[in-house]
Amino acid sequence: MSGTVIRRIVIVGGGTAGWMAAAALAALVKRPDLSIRLVESEEIGTVGVGEATIPHIRSFNQRLGLDEDVFMARTQATFKLGIEFRDWGRLGDSYIHPFGAYGRSIDRVGFHHHWLRLRRSGAAADIHDYSLPVVAARMGRFTRPETDPRSLLSTFSYAFQFDAGLYAAYLREYAEARGVVRTEGRVTEVEQHPDSGHIRAVTLDRGDRIEGDLFIDCSGFRGLLIEGALKAGYEDWTQWLPCDRAVAVPCDTVEASIPYTRATALEAGWSWRIPLQHRVGNGYVYSSAFLSDDQAVERLMGRLEGPARAEPRMLRFTTGRRRRQWLGNCVAIGLSSGFLEPLESTSIHLIQAAITNLVELFPDTGFDPADADEFNRVMDLEYDRIRDFLVLHYNATQRDDTPFWDHCRTMAVPDSLAEKMALFRERGVVARYRDGLFLEPSWLAVYFGQRMEPDAWDPLSDRAPDAALADTLETLRTSIQRAAAAMPSHEAFVRACCAAGGHA
Ligand SMILES: Cc1cc2nc3c(=O)[nH]c(=O)nc-3n(C[C@H](O)[C@H](O)[C@H](O)COP(=O)(O)OP(=O)(O)OC[C@H]3O[C@@H](n4cnc5c(N)ncnc54)[C@H](O)[C@@H]3O)c2cc1C
């Protein structure tokens, strides 16, 4: 330890990232001599979107000790078993990327190899019929998973669809109750140490000057500290992920809420549909090189299933990531660290990953560069791996009905993705890695869902006799059908355990 303990943390920004960071730091690193201050500007506001999550958020909430039913009631949340992708491989296609497995290994050979083999002889059903979360989602059913690994009900996980503004407000209450001090105001000046370049203080429009040891930049796309002051630099990934705009609008709910998000491929991007308890969130993520803003608004409004609840909100972004997310005594968390479009609902996860890494590598005032290097290495991997997975959705398509899809189908992909796709095409192998999101079932969902076919399967699958294998798969398929049909409807489950207004 080359410095002294950190006594003053200053968080700039009070969106989802700012309040998640404040709540977690208050719960996990707070000491009596540590002050945490959060500065935010109501006049600037937050990005105001971000409703779908992945299962990791549950461990974040658990670490904070939040009661799940109360959290859901407070944020108008619904459960999420996966994402339905419509029209991605070809117009008319639909598949669900589930939070869960496909079948189970047989004789230590991955399920999908057996499935590939049987399917050639016409003895296997659709691969999605062997996934409990897919079948339950399609039936509109939900129950919480079981922990006994022998139970079929242990083969899936779940996440939430919620109002991110209400989540931030809920975490604000939590953080303030643990001593975080919020200051309203707009940061107009960032003062740096003349030698080290470290941030020394921020000044607000009303003249207050706030000093700190560690600064957390949660100021959103503008990256007020990390870019505005420290010039960390930005890696632009538009050549692989061409969408650069979105229009978002909530509408009334007109049907029972379903336990999954929907992402429909449109002519120049894709639209999301996220059902919450009190409304449905909708948006169109598109490429301005292929569609005008007016066309995007018209298309989105024409797709709404119920009356709009607000004016459409326009957003612009550049997909990519900051070259350094931790620089000196400043750590960028949230949109200030980079942006990957919400196709797989990963932004809130990236906030959580950054917070977890910061807590693990929590520095002292010496700010050993080794901590920052390790943080940046892990966060870069997180970003790179999500990027590759997202690019796969665009590139693995047979659509040729618009110039946008012609571009996506024929574009060069990152080498790291090209290698993964080649490996899968050769013999159905899914590349494994240690750090970062998306395990084998996720890659399989998109590969098979978007019609990528391997040339062969693992030859070890050939040891199992055809008839016995066919029986095993059929028993599994029918057990999954029965287990899903026995679950309550998603709507009834939410009403019973976590309806908004039902918890104090
Ligand atoms: C179209 C779209 C859809 C998305 N959908 C999803 C999704 O489904 N799931 C998901 O996980 N994520 C999603 N995201 C990402 C998600 O919205 C963000 O990750 C999340 O909201 C965090 O934002 P933030 O807190 O980093 O930034 P913001 O919400 O922009 O907050 C920035 C904060 O900084 C403050 N600030 C800025 N400048 C100053 C200043 N000068 N002085 C004082 N305060 C200042 C602002 O007032 C605000 O409080 C989506 C993003 C977009 C663009």
The ligand as a MOL file (V3000), in Angstrom:
LIG
                    3D

  0  0  0     0  0            999 V3000
M  V30 BEGIN CTAB
M  V30 COUNTS 53 58 0 0 0
M  V30 BEGIN ATOM
M  V30 1 C -32.0460 3.1500 -26.5790 0
M  V30 2 C -31.4890 2.5420 -25.3360 0
M  V30 3 C -32.1090 1.4260 -24.7700 0
M  V30 4 C -31.5530 0.8180 -23.6260 0
M  V30 5 N -32.1160 -0.3130 -23.1180 0
M  V30 6 C -31.5010 -0.9830 -22.1200 0
M  V30 7 C -32.0000 -2.1980 -21.6140 0
M  V30 8 O -33.0470 -2.6870 -22.0300 0
M  V30 9 N -31.3010 -2.8240 -20.6430 0
M  V30 10 C -30.1370 -2.3110 -20.1380 0
M  V30 11 O -29.4940 -2.9570 -19.2890 0
M  V30 12 N -29.6910 -1.1210 -20.5460 0
M  V30 13 C -30.3280 -0.4610 -21.5300 0
M  V30 14 N -29.8320 0.7370 -21.9580 0
M  V30 15 C -28.7040 1.3350 -21.2630 0
M  V30 16 C -29.1960 2.0220 -19.9930 0
M  V30 17 O -30.1450 3.0040 -20.3140 0
M  V30 18 C -28.0210 2.6760 -19.2750 0
M  V30 19 O -26.9970 1.7520 -19.1120 0
M  V30 20 C -28.4410 3.1400 -17.9080 0
M  V30 21 O -29.5570 3.9480 -17.9790 0
M  V30 22 C -27.3080 3.8850 -17.2300 0
M  V30 23 O -27.1900 5.1520 -17.6800 0
M  V30 24 P -26.1820 6.1230 -16.9180 0
M  V30 25 O -26.5830 6.1840 -15.5130 0
M  V30 26 O -24.8130 5.6950 -17.2590 0
M  V30 27 O -26.4120 7.4980 -17.6620 0
M  V30 28 P -27.6680 8.5950 -17.5980 0
M  V30 29 O -28.9350 7.8710 -17.3640 0
M  V30 30 O -27.5080 9.3660 -18.8340 0
M  V30 31 O -27.3340 9.4190 -16.3270 0
M  V30 32 C -26.3610 10.4260 -16.3530 0
M  V30 33 C -26.4400 11.2410 -15.0860 0
M  V30 34 O -25.3890 12.1840 -15.0910 0
M  V30 35 C -25.9020 13.4470 -14.7550 0
M  V30 36 N -25.0530 14.4800 -15.3600 0
M  V30 37 C -24.6240 14.5610 -16.6360 0
M  V30 38 N -23.8860 15.6630 -16.7970 0
M  V30 39 C -23.8380 16.2830 -15.5960 0
M  V30 40 C -23.2540 17.4870 -15.1230 0
M  V30 41 N -22.5760 18.2980 -15.9310 0
M  V30 42 N -23.4240 17.8000 -13.8280 0
M  V30 43 C -24.1420 17.0110 -12.9780 0
M  V30 44 N -24.7150 15.8680 -13.3790 0
M  V30 45 C -24.5760 15.5320 -14.6720 0
M  V30 46 C -27.3190 13.4350 -15.2770 0
M  V30 47 O -28.1090 14.3950 -14.6520 0
M  V30 48 C -27.7220 12.0160 -14.9130 0
M  V30 49 O -28.1340 11.9910 -13.5580 0
M  V30 50 C -30.3940 1.3730 -23.0520 0
M  V30 51 C -29.8250 2.5320 -23.5830 0
M  V30 52 C -30.3540 3.1180 -24.7230 0
M  V30 53 C -29.7150 4.3480 -25.2780 0
M  V30 END ATOM
M  V30 BEGIN BOND
M  V30 1 1 1 2
M  V30 2 1 2 3
M  V30 3 2 2 52
M  V30 4 2 3 4
M  V30 5 1 4 5
M  V30 6 1 4 50
M  V30 7 2 5 6
M  V30 8 1 6 7
M  V30 9 1 6 13
M  V30 10 2 7 8
M  V30 11 1 7 9
M  V30 12 1 9 10
M  V30 13 2 10 11
M  V30 14 1 10 12
M  V30 15 2 12 13
M  V30 16 1 13 14
M  V30 17 1 14 15
M  V30 18 1 14 50
M  V30 19 1 15 16
M  V30 20 1 16 17
M  V30 21 1 16 18
M  V30 22 1 18 19
M  V30 23 1 18 20
M  V30 24 1 20 21
M  V30 25 1 20 22
M  V30 26 1 22 23
M  V30 27 1 23 24
M  V30 28 2 24 25
M  V30 29 1 24 26
M  V30 30 1 24 27
M  V30 31 1 27 28
M  V30 32 2 28 29
M  V30 33 1 28 30
M  V30 34 1 28 31
M  V30 35 1 31 32
M  V30 36 1 32 33
M  V30 37 1 33 34
M  V30 38 1 33 48
M  V30 39 1 34 35
M  V30 40 1 35 36
M  V30 41 1 35 46
M  V30 42 1 36 37
M  V30 43 1 36 45
M  V30 44 2 37 38
M  V30 45 1 38 39
M  V30 46 1 39 40
M  V30 47 2 39 45
M  V30 48 1 40 41
M  V30 49 2 40 42
M  V30 50 1 42 43
M  V30 51 2 43 44
M  V30 52 1 44 45
M  V30 53 1 46 47
M  V30 54 1 46 48
M  V30 55 1 48 49
M  V30 56 2 50 51
M  V30 57 1 51 52
M  V30 58 1 52 53
M  V30 END BOND
M  V30 END CTAB
M  END
